[in-house]
Amino acid sequence: MKIVQITDTHFSPTKPHFNGNWEPLAAWIEQSGADLVIHTGDLTVDGADKDDDITFCMGLMREISKPVLLVPGNHDVGHLPGSLQPVNSERLQRWRRLAGPDYWFEDAGNWRLVGLDSQLMGFNDTTEEAQFEWLRETLESRGGRRVAMFAHKPLFVDDPDEGDTGYWSIRPTQRRRLYDLIAAHDVALHASGHLHWAWKGGYADTALVWGPSAAFIVDTMERRMPGEQLIGAVMHELDDTVVSEIVAIPGMAIHVLDDVVEEVYPHEAHKVRRKAG
């Protein structure tokens, strides 16, 4: 089967800076031959606190003739404890009510597709534990199917055994739990977004893919990361093996967050000014 992965679209009815990329992206999806589209989070600019952002973005997703599955990102349901918008029950319920489940599985032939809410990982609470228990049961019941896993955050940025990267990747304790489950259950692919860098690699027997944002790249606001900066999507072909192609899609504008951060994410601009000072 063919799966198009899109990610980090950052669409909004009130901050439409990146909305223009939807038309060429949707057109490319329609002619791609994909069987399914999976969005790996940050669908919205601020769905974590605004019903209208999620409602608007889900309206765009319904324009695609292909089935669409989604997992949330930090701008959709919140982030880690102590952040400006930590994940809480209100934010989770908003997503579930307007977009659907935040974690799920779907069977397709000899594959089990698993969507994870990586935003729950790092709280060490009952909500996090419930997802891990669900994941264990989901993998144990796969019945010989291979597994492709989709989440917002990558497992790591620079090194599989790196320490806590804070904002960017799964925290070490939760990462180790995922490594153990992945190793035990023939997880062939872990595909994610979040970093606004496009990269392909691997860990042990699992292919790793970071999907490129469909909205913007980041210049000097953040450090450089592995991979390349482009605007586009990923085509995953799942058969006996996994083949993933990162695609720069013609007609999509390459926005740079640094140029518009004051308008789109003013709190992030404040942090950058404070670091510079």
Backbone as CSV, one residue per row, in Angstrom:
resi,resn,N_x,N_y,N_z,CA_x,CA_y,CA_z,C_x,C_y,C_z
1,MET,0.844,-1.183,0.000,0.000,0.000,0.000,0.884,1.239,0.000
2,LYS,0.304,2.332,-0.464,0.997,3.613,-0.500,0.368,4.560,0.513
3,ILE,1.220,5.139,1.352,0.766,6.086,2.364,1.506,7.406,2.178
4,VAL,0.764,8.476,2.040,1.356,9.812,2.052,1.367,10.317,3.487
5,GLN,2.528,10.698,3.954,2.662,11.343,5.262,2.820,12.841,5.058
6,ILE,1.929,13.607,5.676,2.087,15.058,5.719,2.217,15.460,7.177
7,THR,2.815,16.608,7.414,3.067,16.976,8.801,3.309,18.470,8.933
8,ASP,3.052,18.974,10.139,3.391,20.352,10.494,2.874,21.341,9.458
9,THR,1.576,21.255,9.213,0.941,22.143,8.240,0.665,23.525,8.821
10,HIS,0.383,23.623,10.121,0.205,24.903,10.813,-0.812,25.806,10.106
11,PHE,-1.967,25.239,9.814,-3.027,26.014,9.188,-3.882,26.702,10.258
12,SER,-4.528,27.794,9.864,-5.354,28.555,10.805,-6.317,29.455,10.050
13,PRO,-7.521,29.662,10.588,-8.448,30.604,9.954,-8.107,32.061,10.242
14,THR,-7.338,32.305,11.299,-7.032,33.696,11.690,-5.582,34.087,11.449
15,LYS,-4.701,33.099,11.307,-3.295,33.357,10.972,-2.978,32.530,9.732
16,PRO,-3.368,33.044,8.570,-3.354,32.222,7.347,-2.013,32.205,6.615
17,HIS,-0.922,32.455,7.313,0.379,32.619,6.672,0.779,31.427,5.800
18,PHE,0.375,30.213,6.209,0.833,29.010,5.516,-0.293,28.295,4.776
19,ASN,-1.493,28.871,4.822,-2.655,28.203,4.222,-2.518,28.019,2.710
20,GLY,-1.750,28.901,2.069,-1.606,28.818,0.616,-0.924,27.549,0.140
21,ASN,-0.243,26.854,1.041,0.410,25.605,0.641,-0.555,24.431,0.539
22,TRP,-1.786,24.627,1.031,-2.727,23.510,1.001,-3.130,23.136,-0.423
23,GLU,-3.409,24.104,-1.272,-3.891,23.785,-2.620,-2.889,22.941,-3.404
24,PRO,-1.592,23.333,-3.486,-0.663,22.450,-4.218,-0.419,21.119,-3.521
25,LEU,-0.447,21.105,-2.184,-0.259,19.849,-1.468,-1.427,18.905,-1.728
26,ALA,-2.642,19.410,-1.628,-3.819,18.573,-1.862,-3.846,18.054,-3.299
27,ALA,-3.465,18.901,-4.255,-3.433,18.467,-5.656,-2.414,17.346,-5.852
28,TRP,-1.272,17.471,-5.215,-0.244,16.430,-5.330,-0.735,15.121,-4.707
29,ILE,-1.390,15.209,-3.547,-1.919,14.008,-2.901,-2.902,13.294,-3.827
30,GLU,-3.788,14.055,-4.473,-4.815,13.452,-5.326,-4.210,12.679,-6.496
31,GLN,-3.097,13.151,-7.025,-2.507,12.462,-8.175,-1.405,11.486,-7.771
32,SER,-1.175,11.310,-6.469,-0.051,10.510,-5.996,-0.286,9.009,-6.080
33,GLY,-1.546,8.596,-6.184,-1.851,7.173,-6.138,-1.875,6.590,-4.742
34,ALA,-1.880,7.448,-3.735,-1.868,6.981,-2.350,-3.185,6.310,-1.984
35,ASP,-3.082,5.330,-1.109,-4.271,4.679,-0.560,-4.757,5.372,0.706
36,LEU,-3.854,6.101,1.367,-4.144,6.654,2.678,-3.232,7.847,2.915
37,VAL,-3.722,8.825,3.685,-2.928,9.966,4.119,-2.855,9.934,5.638
38,ILE,-1.647,10.091,6.174,-1.469,10.186,7.622,-0.785,11.510,7.939
39,HIS,-1.435,12.291,8.805,-0.892,13.584,9.240,-0.246,13.375,10.600
40,THR,1.051,13.718,10.704,1.780,13.444,11.942,1.937,14.687,12.829
41,GLY,0.899,15.494,12.885,0.814,16.491,13.946,1.204,17.904,13.581
42,ASP,0.829,18.814,14.505,0.843,20.251,14.245,0.035,20.559,12.994
43,LEU,-1.143,19.997,12.998,-2.148,20.330,11.989,-2.450,21.817,12.019
44,THR,-2.487,22.380,13.211,-2.987,23.741,13.437,-1.895,24.680,13.921
45,VAL,-2.201,25.971,13.855,-1.372,26.970,14.523,-1.615,26.932,16.029
46,ASP,-2.881,26.862,16.435,-3.173,26.858,17.875,-4.456,26.102,18.190
47,GLY,-4.534,24.862,17.722,-5.683,24.040,18.073,-5.683,23.629,19.532
48,ALA,-4.539,23.766,20.203,-4.489,23.403,21.618,-5.466,24.224,22.443
49,ASP,-5.736,25.443,22.010,-6.630,26.312,22.779,-7.781,26.910,21.971
50,LYS,-7.877,26.552,20.686,-8.908,27.179,19.857,-9.668,26.124,19.058
51,ASP,-10.952,25.977,19.381,-11.802,25.078,18.605,-11.764,25.421,17.125
52,ASP,-11.802,26.710,16.819,-11.919,27.137,15.423,-10.721,26.693,14.586
53,ASP,-9.531,26.634,15.193,-8.368,26.198,14.431,-8.524,24.738,14.003
54,ILE,-8.944,23.888,14.922,-9.108,22.477,14.576,-10.249,22.296,13.581
55,THR,-11.358,22.978,13.807,-12.508,22.857,12.905,-12.140,23.278,11.487
56,PHE,-11.438,24.388,11.368,-11.004,24.877,10.054,-10.102,23.858,9.368
57,CYS,-9.122,23.346,10.107,-8.160,22.422,9.514,-8.791,21.087,9.141
58,MET,-9.714,20.611,9.954,-10.386,19.364,9.616,-11.250,19.532,8.362
59,GLY,-11.774,20.730,8.161,-12.488,21.007,6.922,-11.578,20.855,5.712
60,LEU,-10.322,21.300,5.832,-9.366,21.114,4.741,-9.062,19.632,4.526
61,MET,-8.870,18.895,5.608,-8.551,17.465,5.467,-9.672,16.718,4.749
62,ARG,-10.905,17.144,4.967,-12.038,16.461,4.332,-12.134,16.763,2.840
63,GLU,-11.359,17.713,2.350,-11.331,17.975,0.908,-10.583,16.886,0.137
64,ILE,-9.781,16.102,0.833,-9.021,15.035,0.179,-9.942,13.837,-0.043
65,SER,-9.850,13.225,-1.211,-10.697,12.076,-1.512,-10.169,10.788,-0.865
66,LYS,-8.927,10.815,-0.391,-8.338,9.641,0.268,-8.722,9.638,1.749
67,PRO,-8.751,8.471,2.389,-8.909,8.431,3.845,-7.748,9.158,4.521
68,VAL,-8.040,9.822,5.629,-7.024,10.573,6.369,-7.050,10.134,7.837
69,LEU,-5.883,9.817,8.370,-5.702,9.564,9.792,-4.754,10.611,10.353
70,LEU,-4.958,10.979,11.624,-4.156,12.048,12.216,-3.713,11.669,13.619
71,VAL,-2.511,12.120,13.975,-2.085,12.159,15.371,-1.765,13.623,15.697
72,PRO,-1.913,14.026,16.959,-1.715,15.436,17.290,-0.255,15.791,17.562
73,GLY,0.031,17.086,17.385,1.323,17.638,17.773,1.159,18.603,18.930
74,ASN,2.248,19.241,19.300,2.223,20.138,20.451,1.334,21.349,20.234
75,HIS,1.200,21.815,18.991,0.313,22.953,18.729,-1.152,22.528,18.640
76,ASP,-1.401,21.223,18.690,-2.774,20.698,18.634,-3.330,20.335,20.010
77,VAL,-2.470,19.784,20.897,-2.960,19.346,22.214,-2.086,19.815,23.367
78,GLY,-0.977,20.478,23.069,-0.086,20.930,24.122,1.198,20.135,24.175
79,HIS,2.069,20.548,25.128,3.411,19.980,25.191,3.713,19.515,26.599
80,LEU,4.975,19.522,26.973,5.451,18.926,28.214,5.056,19.732,29.450
81,PRO,5.127,19.121,30.619,4.881,19.873,31.853,5.801,21.087,31.953
82,GLY,5.241,22.197,32.403,6.027,23.417,32.529,6.076,24.273,31.282
83,SER,5.542,23.775,30.165,5.523,24.568,28.935,4.369,25.569,28.972
84,LEU,4.327,26.441,27.986,3.269,27.442,27.914,1.893,26.784,27.822
85,GLN,1.796,25.682,27.101,0.530,24.968,26.923,0.752,23.479,27.192
86,PRO,0.837,23.064,28.437,1.013,21.639,28.715,-0.232,20.850,28.346
87,VAL,-0.038,19.605,27.932,-1.178,18.729,27.667,-2.014,18.609,28.941
88,ASN,-3.332,18.753,28.800,-4.244,18.509,29.922,-5.530,17.909,29.371
89,SER,-6.443,17.567,30.267,-7.657,16.877,29.832,-8.493,17.738,28.903
90,GLU,-8.539,19.046,29.142,-9.338,19.929,28.287,-8.788,19.950,26.863
91,ARG,-7.487,20.051,26.741,-6.886,20.103,25.407,-7.021,18.764,24.685
92,LEU,-6.846,17.670,25.420,-7.042,16.354,24.799,-8.473,16.160,24.344
93,GLN,-9.432,16.552,25.159,-10.838,16.382,24.803,-11.215,17.246,23.610
94,ARG,-10.618,18.424,23.493,-10.890,19.270,22.327,-10.482,18.536,21.045
95,TRP,-9.267,17.975,21.061,-8.798,17.234,19.884,-9.702,16.046,19.589
96,ARG,-9.998,15.260,20.614,-10.791,14.050,20.407,-12.192,14.370,19.907
97,ARG,-12.737,15.465,20.366,-14.087,15.855,19.954,-14.111,16.362,18.511
98,LEU,-13.101,17.101,18.120,-13.128,17.778,16.822,-12.309,17.067,15.734
99,ALA,-11.292,16.305,16.123,-10.417,15.670,15.129,-10.467,14.151,15.177
100,GLY,-10.762,13.579,16.346,-10.799,12.128,16.465,-9.825,11.644,17.523
101,PRO,-9.604,10.336,17.612,-8.716,9.788,18.643,-7.290,10.290,18.473
102,ASP,-6.588,10.449,19.583,-5.202,10.916,19.503,-4.221,9.759,19.359
103,TYR,-4.663,8.519,19.637,-3.868,7.347,19.259,-4.806,6.235,18.810
104,TRP,-4.328,5.386,17.884,-5.211,4.466,17.181,-4.379,3.396,16.476
105,PHE,-5.047,2.353,15.970,-4.398,1.451,15.027,-5.392,1.086,13.929
106,GLU,-4.855,0.776,12.755,-5.631,0.327,11.598,-4.865,-0.826,10.947
107,ASP,-5.590,-1.871,10.572,-4.975,-2.987,9.856,-5.200,-2.832,8.364
108,ALA,-4.127,-3.066,7.617,-4.184,-2.987,6.157,-3.381,-4.144,5.600
109,GLY,-4.077,-5.213,5.203,-3.379,-6.389,4.701,-2.497,-6.974,5.787
110,ASN,-1.213,-7.177,5.444,-0.301,-7.761,6.420,0.452,-6.697,7.227
111,TRP,-0.136,-5.502,7.290,0.452,-4.408,8.069,-0.522,-3.928,9.134
112,ARG,0.018,-3.593,10.281,-0.730,-2.872,11.307,-0.130,-1.469,11.416
113,LEU,-0.958,-0.460,11.149,-0.555,0.936,11.250,-0.923,1.437,12.642
114,VAL,0.035,2.035,13.326,-0.163,2.485,14.699,0.116,3.983,14.781
115,GLY,-0.862,4.740,15.257,-0.690,6.159,15.493,-0.538,6.421,16.974
116,LEU,0.525,7.140,17.357,0.818,7.423,18.760,0.664,8.908,19.055
117,ASP,0.225,9.200,20.272,0.226,10.576,20.770,1.511,10.775,21.563
118,SER,2.558,11.240,20.881,3.844,11.430,21.561,3.797,12.563,22.569
119,GLN,2.762,13.402,22.496,2.648,14.522,23.441,2.323,14.048,24.851
120,LEU,1.824,12.828,24.986,1.528,12.290,26.315,2.771,11.764,27.012
121,MET,3.870,11.621,26.270,5.062,10.970,26.811,5.977,11.999,27.464
122,GLY,6.192,11.819,28.749,7.017,12.750,29.510,6.334,13.242,30.763
123,PHE,5.100,12.794,30.979,4.334,13.226,32.148,4.448,12.239,33.318
124,ASN,4.790,10.978,33.017,4.871,9.954,34.063,3.578,9.887,34.874
125,ASP,2.450,9.902,34.175,1.157,9.899,34.845,0.284,8.766,34.306
126,THR,-0.946,8.711,34.770,-1.832,7.613,34.366,-2.206,7.693,32.890
127,THR,-2.285,8.894,32.329,-2.623,9.044,30.915,-1.503,8.494,30.039
128,GLU,-0.270,8.809,30.407,0.872,8.252,29.685,0.887,6.734,29.799
129,GLU,0.669,6.236,31.000,0.735,4.794,31.229,-0.371,4.067,30.466
130,ALA,-1.544,4.688,30.380,-2.649,4.061,29.648,-2.294,3.892,28.177
131,GLN,-1.616,4.870,27.584,-1.223,4.730,26.181,-0.163,3.635,26.028
132,PHE,0.800,3.573,26.930,1.812,2.519,26.832,1.174,1.129,26.971
133,GLU,0.217,0.989,27.866,-0.457,-0.302,28.021,-1.252,-0.638,26.761
134,TRP,-1.930,0.361,26.216,-2.651,0.170,24.945,-1.688,-0.230,23.838
135,LEU,-0.520,0.414,23.781,0.447,0.104,22.739,0.962,-1.325,22.887
136,ARG,1.263,-1.728,24.104,1.724,-3.102,24.323,0.678,-4.094,23.831
137,GLU,-0.577,-3.882,24.184,-1.642,-4.793,23.760,-1.828,-4.760,22.246
138,THR,-1.728,-3.583,21.657,-1.882,-3.438,20.210,-0.788,-4.188,19.458
139,LEU,0.435,-4.124,19.957,1.535,-4.820,19.303,1.455,-6.324,19.540
140,GLU,1.081,-6.720,20.726,0.999,-8.147,21.019,-0.119,-8.842,20.243
141,SER,-1.142,-8.088,19.849,-2.286,-8.681,19.144,-2.192,-8.537,17.627
142,ARG,-1.029,-8.203,17.108,-0.907,-7.885,15.679,-1.042,-9.115,14.782
143,GLY,-0.944,-10.311,15.357,-1.189,-11.519,14.585,-0.236,-11.747,13.431
144,GLY,1.024,-11.449,13.606,2.008,-11.667,12.559,2.152,-10.513,11.586
145,ARG,1.318,-9.499,11.707,1.447,-8.337,10.820,2.711,-7.550,11.164
146,ARG,3.307,-6.950,10.158,4.378,-5.993,10.394,3.753,-4.673,10.853
147,VAL,4.566,-3.822,11.437,4.048,-2.603,12.056,4.736,-1.375,11.476
148,ALA,3.930,-0.373,11.142,4.411,0.959,10.802,3.827,1.925,11.818
149,MET,4.680,2.694,12.445,4.291,3.554,13.560,4.430,5.023,13.142
150,PHE,3.432,5.838,13.527,3.410,7.250,13.166,3.198,8.082,14.421
151,ALA,4.007,9.121,14.599,3.928,9.981,15.774,4.428,11.372,15.410
152,HIS,4.172,12.336,16.282,4.649,13.694,16.001,6.147,13.823,16.278
153,LYS,6.571,13.402,17.452,7.968,13.589,17.838,8.844,12.429,17.376
154,PRO,10.076,12.725,16.973,11.007,11.649,16.652,11.506,10.966,17.924
155,LEU,12.053,9.782,17.756,12.627,9.067,18.896,13.861,9.778,19.427
156,PHE,14.667,10.315,18.528,15.878,11.048,18.926,16.218,12.027,17.817
157,VAL,17.168,12.913,18.108,17.599,13.896,17.113,18.969,13.531,16.546
158,ASP,19.972,13.413,17.406,21.339,13.187,16.944,21.848,11.773,17.196
159,ASP,21.401,11.151,18.287,21.966,9.871,18.682,20.902,9.059,19.413
160,PRO,20.796,7.759,19.117,19.764,6.950,19.761,19.836,6.925,21.279
161,ASP,21.030,7.159,21.827,21.206,7.110,23.276,21.436,8.491,23.888
162,GLU,21.041,9.530,23.158,21.259,10.886,23.674,20.403,11.139,24.922
163,GLY,20.756,12.194,25.655,19.992,12.584,26.828,18.716,13.314,26.445
164,ASP,18.172,14.032,27.389,16.910,14.755,27.197,17.149,15.958,26.287
165,THR,16.459,15.995,25.150,16.576,17.120,24.221,15.517,18.187,24.474
166,GLY,14.751,18.033,25.545,13.751,19.039,25.880,12.600,19.038,24.899
167,TYR,12.499,20.107,24.138,11.389,20.331,23.225,11.316,19.304,22.107
168,TRP,12.461,18.739,21.684,12.522,18.170,20.358,12.166,16.700,20.236
169,SER,12.592,15.846,21.142,12.361,14.412,20.935,11.778,13.769,22.185
170,ILE,11.460,12.470,22.062,10.928,11.713,23.188,11.976,11.670,24.305
171,ARG,11.544,11.835,25.539,12.465,11.805,26.673,13.067,10.406,26.844
172,PRO,14.287,10.334,27.438,15.011,9.059,27.473,14.253,7.894,28.090
173,THR,13.541,8.089,29.196,12.840,6.972,29.836,11.761,6.405,28.923
174,GLN,10.959,7.291,28.333,9.890,6.853,27.435,10.478,6.304,26.130
175,ARG,11.571,6.887,25.681,12.238,6.394,24.467,12.692,4.951,24.652
176,ARG,13.279,4.649,25.828,13.735,3.290,26.079,12.569,2.309,26.076
177,ARG,11.430,2.706,26.627,10.251,1.834,26.597,9.801,1.587,25.163
178,LEU,9.857,2.626,24.333,9.497,2.449,22.931,10.490,1.549,22.210
179,TYR,11.789,1.760,22.455,12.796,0.889,21.842,12.506,-0.577,22.152
180,ASP,12.194,-0.869,23.407,11.960,-2.260,23.807,10.736,-2.843,23.095
181,LEU,9.665,-2.060,22.990,8.467,-2.528,22.301,8.717,-2.687,20.801
182,ILE,9.429,-1.735,20.223,9.741,-1.787,18.794,10.563,-3.034,18.475
183,ALA,11.556,-3.321,19.302,12.426,-4.471,19.062,11.666,-5.786,19.175
184,ALA,10.677,-5.832,20.052,9.972,-7.088,20.314,8.868,-7.385,19.308
185,HIS,8.495,-6.391,18.474,7.262,-6.570,17.701,7.389,-6.179,16.224
186,ASP,8.562,-6.341,15.635,8.721,-6.199,14.187,8.184,-4.863,13.679
187,VAL,8.538,-3.780,14.374,8.162,-2.443,13.906,9.141,-2.050,12.806
188,ALA,8.648,-1.989,11.591,9.512,-1.760,10.431,9.760,-0.280,10.180
189,LEU,8.853,0.590,10.661,8.934,2.017,10.347,8.453,2.828,11.532
190,HIS,9.198,3.879,11.859,8.727,4.923,12.777,8.856,6.244,12.019
191,ALA,7.712,6.857,11.700,7.678,8.092,10.923,7.153,9.219,11.798
192,SER,7.797,10.364,11.735,7.447,11.480,12.613,7.619,12.805,11.883
193,GLY,7.320,13.887,12.596,7.470,15.244,12.063,8.189,16.110,13.079
194,HIS,7.607,17.274,13.383,7.988,18.142,14.499,9.250,18.965,14.283
195,LEU,10.290,18.398,13.680,11.578,19.078,13.648,11.703,20.105,12.529
196,HIS,10.833,20.031,11.524,10.945,20.894,10.341,12.274,20.654,9.622
197,TRP,12.761,19.438,9.725,13.873,18.926,8.928,13.425,17.594,8.327
198,ALA,13.903,17.287,7.130,13.563,16.032,6.453,14.776,15.113,6.488
199,TRP,14.541,13.869,6.931,15.674,12.958,7.146,15.197,11.523,7.096
200,LYS,16.074,10.631,6.595,15.834,9.187,6.629,17.038,8.515,7.270
201,GLY,16.754,7.568,8.138,17.815,6.822,8.791,17.262,5.536,9.344
202,GLY,17.834,5.069,10.440,17.356,3.839,11.026,17.878,3.645,12.427
203,TYR,17.240,2.733,13.136,17.702,2.295,14.454,17.461,0.800,14.531
204,ALA,18.538,0.033,14.698,18.443,-1.421,14.669,17.755,-1.846,13.363
205,ASP,16.617,-2.537,13.431,15.946,-3.013,12.221,14.766,-2.136,11.807
206,THR,14.679,-0.945,12.368,13.540,-0.061,12.113,13.969,1.148,11.290
207,ALA,13.273,1.388,10.175,13.510,2.591,9.388,12.907,3.795,10.102
208,LEU,13.626,4.899,10.110,13.163,6.140,10.721,13.062,7.211,9.646
209,VAL,11.961,7.951,9.683,11.750,9.030,8.713,11.212,10.246,9.444
210,TRP,11.830,11.406,9.206,11.262,12.678,9.636,10.629,13.327,8.403
211,GLY,9.336,13.538,8.451,8.665,14.180,7.335,8.940,15.683,7.322
212,PRO,9.062,16.267,6.142,9.253,17.715,6.046,7.957,18.451,6.352
213,SER,8.069,19.600,6.950,6.890,20.431,7.178,6.272,20.846,5.850
214,ALA,4.944,21.001,5.875,4.243,21.574,4.729,4.059,23.072,4.882
215,ALA,4.646,23.658,5.937,4.423,25.080,6.214,5.701,25.905,6.124
216,PHE,6.694,25.592,6.963,7.859,26.475,7.033,9.105,25.711,7.462
217,ILE,10.241,26.306,7.130,11.522,25.891,7.688,11.920,26.913,8.750
218,VAL,12.927,26.558,9.537,13.417,27.445,10.591,14.875,27.762,10.282
219,ASP,15.220,29.053,10.343,16.584,29.467,10.005,17.442,29.533,11.271
220,THR,17.780,30.707,11.734,18.727,30.836,12.841,18.063,30.804,14.217
221,MET,16.737,30.704,14.266,16.051,30.628,15.554,16.426,29.376,16.329
222,GLU,16.744,28.300,15.614,17.097,27.033,16.247,18.368,26.491,15.609
223,ARG,18.980,25.536,16.280,20.214,24.945,15.763,19.941,24.102,14.528
224,ARG,20.979,23.831,13.782,20.859,22.929,12.652,20.696,21.501,13.157
225,MET,19.987,20.696,12.376,19.745,19.300,12.725,20.097,18.423,11.529
226,PRO,20.149,17.111,11.711,20.430,16.232,10.573,19.376,16.382,9.475
227,GLY,19.771,16.091,8.253,18.814,16.095,7.148,18.874,17.356,6.321
228,GLU,17.750,17.656,5.677,17.678,18.808,4.796,16.411,19.601,5.067
229,GLN,16.444,20.854,4.688,15.303,21.740,4.874,14.568,21.872,3.548
230,LEU,13.339,21.396,3.542,12.497,21.539,2.365,11.044,21.512,2.803
231,ILE,10.172,21.854,1.881,8.730,21.845,2.129,8.124,20.745,1.259
232,GLY,7.355,19.848,1.871,6.799,18.774,1.059,6.099,17.721,1.875
233,ALA,6.339,16.449,1.523,5.640,15.314,2.133,6.518,14.077,1.966
234,VAL,6.020,12.929,2.430,6.715,11.654,2.273,5.751,10.653,1.656
235,MET,6.259,9.866,0.719,5.509,8.735,0.197,6.130,7.465,0.755
236,HIS,5.348,6.712,1.533,5.783,5.427,2.067,5.107,4.319,1.270
237,GLU,5.879,3.368,0.790,5.324,2.182,0.133,5.616,0.973,1.022
238,LEU,4.543,0.342,1.498,4.659,-0.795,2.393,4.300,-2.064,1.628
239,ASP,5.281,-2.941,1.508,5.066,-4.238,0.867,5.794,-5.264,1.731
240,ASP,6.646,-6.064,1.156,7.477,-6.935,1.983,8.517,-6.114,2.735
241,THR,8.849,-4.959,2.181,9.778,-4.021,2.808,9.133,-2.644,2.834
242,VAL,9.831,-1.685,3.429,9.382,-0.299,3.463,10.296,0.539,2.577
243,VAL,9.695,1.303,1.669,10.437,2.271,0.864,9.797,3.630,1.089
244,SER,10.587,4.589,1.552,10.072,5.922,1.850,10.811,6.954,1.008
245,GLU,10.046,7.816,0.354,10.630,8.876,-0.486,10.179,10.228,0.040
246,ILE,11.138,11.059,0.411,10.852,12.445,0.798,10.712,13.271,-0.471
247,VAL,9.608,14.013,-0.566,9.273,14.714,-1.813,9.138,16.210,-1.557
248,ALA,9.912,17.009,-2.293,9.711,18.459,-2.323,8.652,18.734,-3.387
249,ILE,7.532,19.291,-2.972,6.380,19.393,-3.861,6.373,20.744,-4.586
250,PRO,6.356,20.723,-5.899,6.336,21.977,-6.666,5.100,22.810,-6.320
251,GLY,5.291,24.104,-6.284,4.182,25.022,-6.045,3.974,25.395,-4.595
252,MET,4.621,24.666,-3.678,4.504,25.007,-2.264,5.558,26.049,-1.903
253,ALA,5.148,27.085,-1.207,6.062,28.157,-0.833,6.940,27.729,0.331
254,ILE,8.203,28.102,0.281,9.144,27.796,1.368,9.159,28.988,2.325
255,HIS,8.231,28.981,3.268,8.200,30.034,4.268,9.325,29.813,5.280
256,VAL,9.797,30.885,5.869,10.816,30.838,6.913,10.191,31.405,8.186
257,LEU,10.135,30.580,9.220,9.445,31.011,10.443,10.052,32.275,11.024
258,ASP,11.363,32.401,10.939,12.027,33.578,11.512,11.414,34.880,10.995
259,ASP,10.927,34.854,9.748,10.406,36.076,9.124,9.023,36.463,9.632
260,VAL,8.279,35.492,10.164,6.881,35.771,10.539,6.561,35.363,11.972
261,VAL,7.576,34.987,12.737,7.313,34.451,14.073,6.628,35.468,14.988
262,GLU,6.917,36.756,14.812,6.279,37.784,15.641,4.764,37.766,15.457
263,GLU,4.313,37.418,14.247,2.877,37.413,13.960,2.230,36.075,14.305
264,VAL,2.943,34.969,14.053,2.340,33.645,14.197,2.507,33.110,15.622
265,TYR,3.723,33.184,16.148,4.019,32.670,17.484,4.797,33.719,18.278
266,PRO,4.139,34.785,18.701,4.856,35.869,19.386,5.580,35.419,20.648
267,HIS,5.068,34.392,21.327,5.764,33.914,22.530,7.104,33.288,22.171
268,GLU,7.195,32.668,20.994,8.469,32.114,20.553,9.443,33.243,20.205
269,ALA,8.932,34.302,19.600,9.774,35.459,19.290,10.339,36.060,20.567
270,HIS,9.529,36.091,21.619,9.989,36.620,22.906,11.140,35.781,23.442
271,LYS,11.044,34.464,23.326,12.124,33.599,23.810,13.406,33.829,23.025
272,VAL,13.282,34.008,21.714,14.454,34.231,20.881,15.123,35.552,21.264
273,ARG,14.316,36.599,21.474,14.893,37.888,21.870,15.580,37.795,23.210
274,ARG,15.010,37.022,24.129,15.592,36.874,25.450,16.929,36.133,25.369
275,LYS,17.001,35.078,24.530,18.255,34.357,24.371,19.315,35.252,23.743
276,ALA,18.888,36.056,22.743,19.832,36.943,22.066,20.357,38.006,23.015
277,GLY,19.522,38.424,23.967,19.933,39.446,24.910,20.874,38.929,25.979
